[in-house]
Amino acid sequence: MSTPPVHVRAFRAALVVLVLLVVLVALWQAPWDGIVAALDPWVDGLRRQVYP
């Protein structure tokens, strides 16, 4: 396997860092109550599958 050129690797690294930053900021600013409320039915469904 040949390694990609330096500028390609630098671009990919910058892209990954940018995406991570966006996700972190979105999570940090998100109202946690809304996230928990959205996940609750899904978690409940999983719980019923595991513990009937």
Phi, psi and omega in degrees: 000125180271142179281142180291162179300160185300318183293329178291317179295320179296319179296316179297317180297317179296320180296316180297315180298318181298314180298317179298318179298316181298316180297316180298315180296319180297317179292322184292324182269349183286142174288117186296328179300319179295320180294315180298317180297323180289324183278341188304310180298324180294315178296320180298317178298318178296319181297322180291329178290321184282314180242088182286000000 
